[in-house]
C-alpha cells in the first residue's frame, strides 16, 4: 500500500536569528517520521519558509510543535520585515502529496486550528480549502492590516477567529491555517533598486490587477490619471469604452475581455454594483497569481514577489516571460528569478520543455538536461544557488544502491561475479536502453538542420519517444534483478508443514510469473526501440546511419535476451493458460523483431557498400 504523504509549509516571522529558526525546525524533526526538506530564511523579509513532509498524523503533530515553539521564541510586538505578516507562525498550509485528498488536509488544518486556539490561546483563521466562509479563502484578505491592525480586526464581529480567543496574543499574534494545492513562491529579479518598479510589474501580473488609469500610462502605468465610476459613465478598465450603466460595463468585460467584473472588484474591496465614486480596476495578466513589489537589501535589487497558487493554470515560465516583456517596455531588465522553498518536478520540467522548443531543439532530451535547461533559462541561480536535488519535489530519483548507478566497469564486474543476479535479464534491459538512446541521438543530431524541415516533426517524435523508452528500460535493469530476488525469497520459505509447503509453492509460482513478466516488458520495449532506431536510420543524417543500425542490433539483443528470460521461467510455471498465451506472444514478437533486424541489416549494408562504390573503393 502506498504511503500517505502530506506536505506542510509553515512561514515563521523570523529570518534574521538563525538560532531561533533552528530551534523551531528542531521541534519539527523531534517528531518521529517528520522529514525536513527545506529551510529558507530571509533577512529583509524577516521570515523563514520551512517545508517538511510525513504521514498525516505525523505532520499534524510536527506542525503543532513548531507553532508552539515559534510562539515562545518570536515577539510580534517587536517584529519588522518587508513581507506582510500577522503572527509568529504567520501561515501554515497543508498540501496533499501522495495517498491523501484535499479533504484529508482540510481535516488536519481544522484539527490543528482547534488545538492551537485551545492550548496556545492563539487566534486562528482558516483559509483556502479549509475556510469556513468564502470571504476567508484568500490569505491576503485575512492578513489585511497585518499584526498592527489585528486588535481592531479581532474586535470586529465579522472577523472573529475560527478558533481560539477573540483577543490579541501580543507575542504570537494570530495564525492562519489551511489546506491548498501546491503553491510556488516565485520572485522575479530586476536590475533596479526601486521598489516602485517592481510594484508596477506586480500589479500588471497579478490576478486582482490594479487601479485603471488613462493618459500618460507608458512606460509606467502608475503615472496615468485614475479612472472613477460616475453616474451615467462607467469606464471599462481594459479599454477606452465607457458604458452608461454598471450592468452594461459588466457585460462588456465578460464578452469582450473574458473576465468577471464583479469578482475583480470584490477582490479589490469594492461591493458591486454600488461602485459610483469608486476607482475603476483592470485585471492582471494571470489567474492564480498574487504579486507585490519589494526591495531586498541582501540582493541590492528590487523583486517582484509572486505566489503562484496553481502552477498548472499559471506556470513560472509564463510569468517570467511576461515580466521580461513588461520590464523591457519600462527600460528595465529581468536579471533572473528565484524559487523560495520547493518547486514541483512537473512545473520545472514543463519550463525546460518550453525553452527547448523556443531554442529549436527536440523535447527528446534526458530529464536532467531538461531540468538544467529550465534552471538556466529561468535564471534561478541569479541571487542564490539552486540545487535540483534539494529544491525539486517529486524528482524522479534512482536509489544509490541501484545497478544503474554503478559505473560501466562496476556493472560489468557485478555481472561477472558468482551470483545469479544481475544476469541476462538485466543486461537485456540495458541493451534495449542503449538502442533507444542511439535512436534519440541520431534524431537530435539531425533535427533542425538545413534541409530537414519536412522531416523535423517525425525526428522530434522519435527523439521524445526514444527517451521515454530508454527511461523505461533503465528501470527494468533493476526490476529484473528484483523480480528474481522475489522468487529466491519464496524458495527459502519454510516447508515444515503442509500449510507452509502450500504457501511456499504459491509464492514461488507468483515469483516465477513476476520473473517472466518483467523480461516480457523488456522485450516489448526493446522492440519499440528497434522500430525507432530503424525509422531514424532511414531519415537521419547519413553520417549517423551506422549509429541507427547499431541501435537496431543492440535493441534486438534486448528483445532476444528478454524473451529467453521469459521462456526459461515458463517451463516451471504450472498455469497452462498463462504458459500457452505467453509462449505464443513470444513467438510473434520474436518473428517481428528478427524480420526487422534482418531488413535493417540488409538496408544499411546496401547503403554503406554503395557509398564505398561511389567513392571508387
C-alpha positions as CSV (number, residue, x, y, z in Angstrom):
1,X,0.0,0.0,0.0
2,X,1.3,3.5,-0.9
3,X,2.4,5.7,1.9
4,X,0.1,8.7,2.7
5,X,2.2,11.8,2.4
6,X,1.3,15.4,3.3
7,X,3.5,18.5,2.8
8,X,3.4,21.3,5.3
9,X,4.9,24.7,4.5
10,X,4.7,27.0,7.6
11,X,6.0,30.5,7.3
12,X,7.6,31.9,10.5
13,X,8.1,35.6,11.2
14,X,11.8,35.2,11.9
15,X,14.5,35.3,9.3
16,X,17.4,37.0,11.0
17,X,18.2,35.0,14.1
18,X,19.3,31.6,12.7
19,X,19.4,30.1,16.2
20,X,15.7,30.7,16.7
21,X,14.9,29.3,13.4
22,X,17.0,26.2,14.3
23,X,15.0,25.7,17.5
24,X,11.8,25.8,15.5
25,X,13.0,23.3,13.0
26,X,14.4,21.1,15.8
27,X,10.9,20.9,17.2
28,X,9.7,19.6,13.8
29,X,12.4,17.0,13.5
30,X,11.8,15.8,17.1
31,X,8.6,14.3,15.9
32,X,9.4,10.8,14.6
33,X,8.6,10.4,10.9
34,X,8.7,14.1,10.0
35,X,11.2,14.8,7.2
36,X,12.5,18.3,7.0
37,X,13.0,19.2,3.3
38,X,13.9,22.8,3.1
39,X,14.5,25.9,5.3
40,X,14.6,29.2,3.5
41,X,15.3,32.3,5.8
42,X,15.2,35.9,4.5
43,X,16.7,38.7,6.5
44,X,14.9,41.5,4.7
45,X,11.6,39.9,4.9
46,X,12.4,38.7,8.4
47,X,10.6,35.5,7.5
48,X,11.5,31.8,7.1
49,X,9.7,29.4,4.9
50,X,10.0,25.8,6.1
51,X,9.0,22.7,4.2
52,X,8.5,19.3,5.7
53,X,6.6,16.1,4.8
54,X,5.3,13.0,6.6
55,X,2.2,10.9,7.1
56,X,-0.9,12.9,8.1
57,X,-0.8,12.3,11.9
58,X,3.0,13.0,12.0
59,X,2.7,16.2,10.0
60,X,-0.2,17.4,12.2
61,X,1.8,16.9,15.4
62,X,5.0,18.4,14.0
63,X,3.1,21.5,12.9
64,X,1.7,22.0,16.4
65,X,5.2,21.6,17.9
66,X,6.6,24.2,15.6
67,X,3.8,26.7,16.2
68,X,4.2,26.3,19.9
69,X,7.9,26.8,19.7
70,X,7.6,29.8,17.5
71,X,5.1,31.4,20.0
72,X,7.8,31.0,22.7
73,X,10.6,32.5,20.6
74,X,9.1,35.2,18.5
75,X,7.7,38.5,19.8
76,X,5.5,40.1,17.1
77,X,5.3,43.4,19.0
78,X,8.9,43.9,18.0
79,X,8.8,42.4,14.5
80,X,9.7,44.3,11.4
81,X,10.1,43.0,7.9
82,X,9.2,43.5,4.2
83,X,6.7,40.7,3.9
84,X,3.1,41.1,5.1
85,X,2.6,39.2,8.3
86,X,0.2,38.9,11.3
87,X,1.7,36.2,13.5
88,X,4.8,34.4,14.8
89,X,3.6,31.4,12.7
90,X,2.1,33.6,10.0
91,X,0.6,30.9,7.8
92,X,0.6,27.1,8.0
93,X,-0.8,25.3,4.9
94,X,-1.1,21.6,4.3
95,X,-0.7,20.2,0.8
96,X,-1.7,16.7,-0.4
97,X,1.2,14.9,-2.0
98,X,0.5,11.2,-2.2
99,X,-2.2,8.9,-1.0
100,X,-4.2,11.7,0.6
101,X,-7.0,14.0,-0.6
102,X,-7.6,17.7,-0.2
103,X,-10.4,16.8,2.3
104,X,-7.8,14.9,4.4
105,X,-5.7,18.1,4.5
106,X,-8.8,20.2,5.4
107,X,-9.3,17.8,8.4
108,X,-5.7,18.2,9.5
109,X,-6.0,22.0,9.3
110,X,-9.2,22.2,11.3
111,X,-8.0,19.8,14.0
112,X,-4.7,21.7,14.3
113,X,-6.5,25.0,14.3
114,X,-8.8,23.9,17.2
115,X,-5.8,22.7,19.2
116,X,-3.7,25.8,18.6
117,X,-6.6,28.0,19.7
118,X,-7.4,25.9,22.7
119,X,-4.0,25.0,24.1
120,X,-1.9,28.0,22.9
121,X,-4.7,30.6,23.1
122,X,-3.7,32.0,19.7
123,X,-6.4,33.3,17.4
124,X,-6.7,31.0,14.3
125,X,-8.2,31.8,10.9
126,X,-8.8,29.0,8.4
127,X,-8.1,29.7,4.7
128,X,-8.2,28.3,1.2
129,X,-9.9,24.8,1.1
130,X,-10.3,24.8,4.9
131,X,-12.0,28.2,5.0
132,X,-15.3,28.3,6.9
133,X,-16.7,31.1,4.7
134,X,-16.0,32.4,1.2
135,X,-14.5,35.8,2.3
136,X,-11.8,33.9,4.2
137,X,-10.4,31.8,1.4
138,X,-7.9,34.4,0.3
139,X,-4.9,34.7,2.6
140,X,-4.3,38.3,1.7
141,X,-7.8,39.2,2.7
142,X,-7.3,37.6,6.2
143,X,-3.9,39.2,6.6
144,X,-5.0,42.7,5.6
145,X,-4.0,45.2,8.3
146,X,-1.3,42.8,9.4
147,X,-0.2,42.4,13.0
148,X,-0.6,46.1,13.7
149,X,-4.3,46.0,12.8
150,X,-5.0,42.7,14.5
151,X,-6.5,44.1,17.7
152,X,-9.1,46.1,15.7
153,X,-9.8,43.2,13.5
154,X,-10.5,40.9,16.4
155,X,-13.0,43.4,17.8
156,X,-15.0,43.2,14.6
157,X,-17.8,40.6,14.8
158,X,-17.2,39.8,11.1
159,X,-13.6,38.9,11.8
160,X,-14.0,36.7,14.9
161,X,-11.4,33.9,14.6
162,X,-12.4,30.4,13.6
163,X,-10.6,29.0,16.7
164,X,-9.1,30.5,19.8
165,X,-9.9,33.7,21.7
166,X,-11.1,36.9,20.0
167,X,-8.3,38.8,21.7
168,X,-4.8,39.8,20.7
169,X,-2.0,37.4,21.6
170,X,0.7,40.1,22.0
171,X,3.6,37.9,21.3
172,X,2.4,35.4,18.8
173,X,-0.2,37.5,17.0
174,X,-2.6,35.3,15.0
175,X,-2.1,32.3,12.8
176,X,-3.7,31.3,9.5
177,X,-4.0,27.6,8.9
178,X,-5.4,25.9,5.8
179,X,-5.2,23.4,3.0
180,X,-4.3,24.2,-0.5
181,X,-2.8,23.0,-3.7
182,X,0.9,23.3,-4.2
183,X,2.0,27.0,-4.1
184,X,5.2,28.1,-5.8
185,X,6.8,31.1,-4.1
186,X,8.5,32.8,-7.1
187,X,10.4,36.0,-7.2
188,X,11.5,37.9,-10.3
189,X,14.7,39.9,-10.0
190,X,15.1,43.4,-11.6
191,X,18.2,45.4,-12.4
192,X,16.7,48.2,-10.2
193,X,16.7,49.2,-6.6
194,X,13.4,50.9,-6.9
195,X,10.6,49.1,-5.2
196,X,8.1,51.1,-7.3
197,X,9.5,49.4,-10.4
198,X,8.8,46.0,-9.0
199,X,5.3,47.1,-7.8
200,X,4.4,48.3,-11.3
201,X,5.2,44.9,-12.7
202,X,3.5,43.1,-9.9
203,X,0.2,45.0,-10.4
204,X,0.3,44.2,-14.1
205,X,0.8,40.4,-13.5
206,X,-1.4,39.6,-10.5
207,X,-4.9,38.3,-10.9
208,X,-6.5,41.1,-8.9
209,X,-4.9,43.7,-11.1
210,X,-4.7,47.3,-10.4
211,X,-6.4,50.7,-10.5
212,X,-7.3,51.6,-14.1
213,X,-5.8,54.8,-15.5
214,X,-5.7,56.8,-18.6
215,X,-3.4,59.3,-20.3
216,X,0.3,59.0,-19.6
217,X,0.4,55.3,-18.8
218,X,3.6,54.4,-20.7
219,X,6.2,53.3,-19.8
220,X,4.9,53.3,-16.2
221,X,1.2,52.7,-15.9
222,X,1.0,54.2,-12.4
223,X,1.7,57.7,-13.8
224,X,-1.6,57.9,-15.6
225,X,-4.8,59.5,-14.2
226,X,-7.1,57.3,-12.1
227,X,-10.4,56.4,-13.6
228,X,-13.6,56.6,-11.5
229,X,-17.1,55.3,-11.9
230,X,-19.6,58.2,-12.3
231,X,-23.4,58.4,-12.6
232,X,-24.1,57.5,-16.2
233,X,-20.4,57.0,-17.0
234,X,-18.9,53.6,-16.2
235,X,-15.4,53.1,-17.9
236,X,-14.0,49.7,-18.8
237,X,-10.7,49.2,-17.1
238,X,-9.3,47.2,-20.0
239,X,-10.1,49.5,-23.0
240,X,-11.4,53.0,-23.6
241,X,-15.1,52.2,-23.8
242,X,-17.4,54.0,-21.4
243,X,-20.9,52.5,-20.7
244,X,-24.0,54.2,-19.3
245,X,-24.5,51.7,-16.5
246,X,-22.6,49.3,-14.3
247,X,-24.6,46.3,-15.8
248,X,-23.6,47.3,-19.3
249,X,-19.9,47.6,-18.4
250,X,-20.0,44.3,-16.6
251,X,-21.5,42.6,-19.6
252,X,-18.9,44.3,-21.8
253,X,-16.0,43.0,-19.7
254,X,-17.3,39.4,-19.8
255,X,-18.0,39.4,-23.6
256,X,-15.1,41.5,-24.9
257,X,-12.4,40.7,-22.3
258,X,-13.4,37.4,-20.7
259,X,-13.4,38.3,-17.0
260,X,-16.0,38.6,-14.2
261,X,-16.0,42.3,-13.2
262,X,-18.0,41.6,-10.0
263,X,-15.3,39.2,-8.9
264,X,-12.5,41.6,-9.8
265,X,-14.0,44.4,-7.9
266,X,-14.7,42.3,-4.8
267,X,-11.1,41.2,-4.8
268,X,-10.2,44.8,-4.5
269,X,-12.6,45.5,-1.6
270,X,-15.4,47.0,-3.6
271,X,-19.1,46.0,-3.3
272,X,-20.6,46.0,-6.8
273,X,-22.9,47.2,-8.2
274,X,-22.6,50.1,-5.6
275,X,-19.5,51.5,-7.2
276,X,-20.3,55.1,-8.1
277,X,-17.5,57.3,-6.9
278,X,-15.1,54.3,-6.6
279,X,-12.0,53.7,-8.7
280,X,-12.1,51.5,-11.8
281,X,-9.9,48.4,-11.8
282,X,-8.3,46.4,-14.6
283,X,-7.3,42.7,-14.2
284,X,-3.8,41.5,-14.3
285,X,-2.4,39.1,-16.9
286,X,-2.6,35.9,-14.9
287,X,-5.1,33.9,-12.9
288,X,-3.9,32.1,-9.8
289,X,-1.2,34.7,-9.4
290,X,-0.6,37.0,-6.4
291,X,2.2,39.6,-6.5
292,X,3.7,42.5,-4.8
293,X,6.9,44.5,-5.3
294,X,9.7,44.9,-2.7
295,X,13.3,45.8,-2.3
296,X,15.7,43.2,-0.9
297,X,18.8,44.7,0.7
298,X,20.7,41.4,0.7
299,X,20.5,41.3,-3.1
300,X,20.7,45.0,-3.6
301,X,17.8,44.9,-6.0
302,X,14.0,45.1,-6.3
303,X,12.0,41.9,-6.8
304,X,8.5,41.1,-7.9
305,X,7.4,38.7,-5.2
306,X,4.9,36.2,-6.6
307,X,2.7,33.4,-5.3
308,X,1.5,31.0,-7.9
309,X,-1.4,29.3,-6.3
310,X,-2.0,26.9,-9.2
311,X,1.1,26.3,-11.4
312,X,-1.0,24.2,-13.8
313,X,-3.0,27.3,-14.5
314,X,-0.1,29.8,-14.5
315,X,3.4,28.3,-14.7
316,X,6.5,30.1,-13.6
317,X,8.0,30.4,-17.1
318,X,4.8,32.1,-18.4
319,X,5.1,34.8,-15.7
320,X,8.8,35.2,-16.2
321,X,8.4,35.8,-20.0
322,X,5.6,38.3,-19.4
323,X,7.8,40.0,-16.7
324,X,10.7,40.2,-19.2
325,X,8.4,41.9,-21.8
326,X,6.9,44.3,-19.2
327,X,10.4,45.2,-17.9
328,X,11.7,45.9,-21.4
329,X,8.9,48.3,-22.1
330,X,10.0,50.2,-19.0
331,X,13.7,50.2,-19.8
332,X,14.3,47.5,-17.1
333,X,16.0,44.2,-17.3
334,X,14.9,40.9,-15.6
335,X,18.2,39.5,-14.4
336,X,16.8,36.2,-13.2
337,X,14.4,34.7,-10.8
338,X,14.2,32.8,-7.5
339,X,12.2,30.0,-6.1
340,X,11.6,30.2,-2.4
341,X,11.1,26.7,-0.9
342,X,10.4,23.8,-3.2
343,X,9.1,23.5,-6.8
344,X,7.1,20.5,-8.2
345,X,9.1,18.5,-10.6
346,X,6.4,18.8,-13.3
347,X,6.5,22.6,-13.1
348,X,10.2,22.8,-13.7
349,X,10.2,20.1,-16.3
350,X,7.5,21.9,-18.3
351,X,9.6,25.1,-18.1
352,X,12.5,23.2,-19.6
353,X,10.4,21.8,-22.4
354,X,9.1,25.3,-23.2
355,X,12.6,26.7,-23.5
356,X,13.8,23.7,-25.5
357,X,11.1,24.4,-28.0
358,X,12.0,28.1,-28.2
359,X,15.6,27.1,-28.8
360,X,14.5,25.0,-31.8
361,X,15.5,21.7,-30.1
362,X,13.6,18.5,-29.7
363,X,11.9,17.5,-26.4
364,X,13.7,14.2,-26.6
365,X,16.4,15.1,-24.1
366,X,17.3,13.3,-20.8
367,X,15.2,14.5,-17.9
368,X,18.1,16.1,-16.1
369,X,19.1,18.0,-19.2
370,X,15.5,19.4,-19.5
371,X,15.6,20.5,-15.8
372,X,19.1,22.1,-16.3
373,X,17.6,24.0,-19.3
374,X,14.8,25.3,-17.1
375,X,17.3,26.4,-14.3
376,X,19.5,28.3,-16.7
377,X,16.6,29.8,-18.8
378,X,14.7,30.9,-15.7
379,X,17.9,32.4,-14.2
380,X,17.4,30.5,-11.0
381,X,21.0,31.0,-9.8
382,X,20.9,34.7,-10.2
383,X,20.8,35.6,-6.5
384,X,21.2,32.2,-4.7
385,X,22.3,28.7,-5.5
386,X,19.7,26.3,-7.0
387,X,20.3,22.7,-6.4
388,X,17.9,20.5,-8.3
389,X,18.2,17.6,-5.9
390,X,17.3,19.7,-2.9
391,X,14.8,22.1,-4.5
392,X,12.6,19.9,-6.7
393,X,9.7,18.0,-5.1
394,X,8.8,14.7,-6.7
395,X,12.1,14.5,-8.7
396,X,12.5,11.0,-10.2
397,X,15.3,9.5,-8.3
398,X,17.2,6.3,-8.5
399,X,18.5,4.6,-5.4
400,X,22.2,4.9,-4.7
401,X,22.2,1.1,-4.5
402,X,20.6,0.6,-7.9
403,X,22.6,-1.2,-10.6
404,X,22.2,1.7,-13.0
405,X,24.0,3.9,-10.5
406,X,27.2,1.9,-11.0
407,X,29.9,2.8,-13.5
408,X,30.2,0.7,-16.6
409,X,33.2,-1.0,-15.0
410,X,31.4,-1.6,-11.7
411,X,28.3,-3.0,-13.5
412,X,30.3,-5.4,-15.7
413,X,32.2,-6.6,-12.7
414,X,29.0,-7.2,-10.8
415,X,27.6,-9.2,-13.7
416,X,30.7,-11.3,-13.8
417,X,30.5,-12.4,-10.2
418,X,29.3,-15.8,-9.0
419,X,25.7,-14.7,-8.2
420,X,22.7,-15.2,-10.5
421,X,21.7,-11.6,-10.4
422,X,22.2,-9.3,-12.2
423,X,22.1,-11.6,-15.1
424,X,20.8,-11.9,-18.6
425,X,17.6,-10.1,-18.0
426,X,19.3,-7.0,-16.6
427,X,21.8,-7.0,-19.4
428,X,19.0,-7.3,-22.0
429,X,17.2,-4.3,-20.5
430,X,20.4,-2.3,-20.6
431,X,20.9,-3.3,-24.3
432,X,17.4,-2.2,-25.1
433,X,18.0,1.1,-23.3
434,X,21.2,1.7,-25.3
435,X,19.3,1.0,-28.6
436,X,16.7,3.6,-27.6
437,X,19.4,6.1,-26.6
438,X,21.1,5.8,-30.1
439,X,17.7,6.4,-31.8
440,X,17.3,9.6,-29.8
441,X,20.9,10.6,-30.5
442,X,20.5,10.3,-34.3
443,X,17.2,12.2,-34.2
444,X,18.6,15.0,-32.1
445,X,21.7,15.3,-34.3
446,X,19.6,15.6,-37.5
447,X,16.7,17.8,-36.2
448,X,16.7,21.4,-37.2
449,X,19.5,21.2,-39.8
450,X,19.2,22.8,-43.2
451,X,17.0,20.7,-45.5
452,X,15.4,18.7,-42.7
453,X,12.2,20.8,-42.4
454,X,9.9,18.2,-43.8
455,X,11.4,15.5,-41.5
456,X,11.6,17.5,-38.3
457,X,8.2,16.6,-36.9
458,X,9.0,12.9,-37.2
459,X,12.5,13.4,-35.9
460,X,11.1,15.2,-32.9
461,X,8.6,12.4,-32.3
462,X,11.3,9.8,-32.5
463,X,13.7,11.7,-30.1
464,X,11.0,12.1,-27.4
465,X,9.6,8.6,-27.7
466,X,13.1,7.1,-27.6
467,X,13.8,9.0,-24.3
468,X,10.6,7.6,-22.8
469,X,11.5,4.0,-23.8
470,X,15.1,4.5,-22.7
471,X,13.9,5.6,-19.2
472,X,11.5,2.6,-19.0
473,X,14.3,0.1,-19.9
474,X,16.8,1.7,-17.4
475,X,14.3,1.0,-14.6
476,X,13.9,-2.6,-16.0
477,X,17.7,-3.2,-15.3
478,X,17.0,-3.3,-11.6
479,X,13.4,-4.6,-11.9
480,X,14.7,-7.8,-13.4
481,X,17.1,-8.5,-10.5
482,X,14.4,-7.5,-8.0
483,X,11.9,-10.0,-9.6
484,X,14.5,-12.8,-9.4
485,X,15.2,-11.8,-5.7
486,X,11.4,-12.2,-5.1
487,X,11.5,-15.8,-6.4
488,X,14.6,-16.6,-4.4
489,X,12.9,-15.3,-1.2
490,X,9.9,-17.6,-1.9
491,X,12.3,-20.5,-2.5
492,X,13.8,-20.0,1.0
493,X,10.4,-20.0,2.8
494,X,9.9,-22.7,5.4
495,X,8.3,-26.0,4.4
496,X,8.0,-27.9,7.6
497,X,4.2,-28.3,7.5
498,X,1.7,-28.9,4.7
499,X,0.4,-25.3,5.1
500,X,3.9,-23.9,4.9
501,X,4.7,-26.0,1.8
502,X,1.5,-24.9,0.1
503,X,2.2,-21.2,0.8
504,X,5.8,-21.7,-0.4
505,X,4.6,-23.2,-3.6
506,X,2.1,-20.4,-4.2
507,X,4.7,-17.7,-3.6
508,X,7.2,-19.5,-5.9
509,X,4.6,-19.6,-8.7
510,X,3.9,-15.9,-8.1
511,X,7.6,-15.2,-8.2
512,X,8.1,-17.1,-11.5
513,X,5.2,-15.2,-13.1
514,X,6.8,-11.9,-12.0
515,X,10.2,-13.1,-13.2
516,X,8.6,-13.8,-16.6
517,X,6.5,-10.6,-16.8
518,X,9.5,-8.2,-16.3
519,X,11.6,-9.6,-19.2
520,X,8.5,-9.7,-21.3
521,X,8.1,-6.0,-20.8
522,X,11.8,-5.6,-21.6
523,X,11.3,-7.4,-24.9
524,X,8.3,-5.3,-25.8
525,X,10.1,-2.0,-25.0
526,X,13.3,-3.2,-26.9
527,X,11.2,-3.9,-30.0
528,X,9.8,-0.4,-29.8
529,X,13.4,0.9,-29.5
530,X,14.3,-1.2,-32.7
531,X,11.4,0.4,-34.6
532,X,12.5,3.9,-33.7
533,X,16.2,3.2,-34.5
534,X,15.2,1.7,-37.9
535,X,12.9,4.7,-38.6
536,X,15.7,7.3,-37.8
537,X,18.2,5.3,-39.8
538,X,16.1,6.0,-42.9
539,X,15.6,9.7,-42.3
540,X,18.5,10.7,-40.2
541,X,21.8,12.3,-41.1
542,X,23.6,9.8,-43.5
543,X,26.7,10.2,-41.4
544,X,24.8,8.7,-38.5
545,X,23.5,5.7,-40.4
546,X,25.7,3.3,-38.6
547,X,24.6,4.7,-35.2
548,X,21.0,3.9,-36.1
549,X,22.0,0.5,-37.3
550,X,23.8,-0.3,-34.1
551,X,20.7,0.9,-32.2
552,X,18.6,-1.7,-34.1
553,X,21.0,-4.5,-33.4
554,X,21.7,-3.8,-29.8
555,X,17.9,-3.4,-29.1
556,X,17.4,-6.7,-30.9
557,X,19.7,-8.2,-28.2
558,X,17.3,-6.7,-25.7
559,X,14.4,-8.4,-27.4
560,X,16.2,-11.8,-27.6
561,X,17.5,-11.6,-24.1
562,X,14.2,-10.6,-22.7
563,X,12.4,-13.4,-24.5
564,X,14.9,-16.1,-23.4
565,X,14.4,-14.9,-19.8
566,X,10.6,-15.3,-20.3
567,X,10.9,-18.8,-21.7
568,X,13.3,-20.1,-19.1
569,X,10.7,-19.2,-16.4
570,X,7.7,-20.6,-18.4
571,X,8.9,-24.2,-18.1
572,X,8.3,-24.1,-14.3
573,X,5.0,-22.2,-14.3
574,X,2.1,-24.5,-13.7
575,X,-0.7,-22.4,-15.2
576,X,-1.2,-23.9,-18.6
577,X,-3.3,-21.0,-20.0
578,X,-0.7,-18.4,-18.9
579,X,2.2,-20.5,-20.4
580,X,0.4,-21.0,-23.7
581,X,-0.6,-17.4,-24.1
582,X,2.9,-16.1,-23.2
583,X,4.6,-18.6,-25.5
584,X,2.5,-17.6,-28.5
585,X,3.1,-13.9,-27.8
586,X,6.9,-14.6,-27.5
587,X,6.9,-16.3,-30.9
588,X,5.0,-13.5,-32.6
589,X,7.2,-10.8,-31.1
590,X,10.4,-12.6,-32.0
591,X,9.3,-13.1,-35.6
592,X,8.7,-9.3,-35.9
593,X,11.9,-8.4,-34.3
594,X,14.0,-10.8,-36.3
595,X,12.5,-9.6,-39.6
596,X,13.1,-6.0,-38.6
597,X,16.8,-6.8,-37.7
598,X,17.4,-8.7,-40.9
599,X,15.7,-6.0,-43.1
600,X,17.7,-3.2,-41.3
601,X,21.0,-5.1,-41.7
602,X,20.4,-5.5,-45.5
603,X,19.3,-1.9,-45.9
604,X,22.3,-0.5,-44.0
605,X,24.8,-2.8,-45.7
606,X,23.5,-1.8,-49.2
607,X,23.7,1.9,-48.3
608,X,27.3,1.6,-46.9
609,X,28.7,-0.6,-49.7
610,X,27.0,1.6,-52.3
611,X,28.7,4.7,-50.7
612,X,32.1,3.0,-50.9
613,X,31.5,2.1,-54.5
614,X,30.6,5.7,-55.4
615,X,33.9,6.8,-54.0
616,X,35.8,4.2,-56.1
617,X,36.5,1.9,-53.2
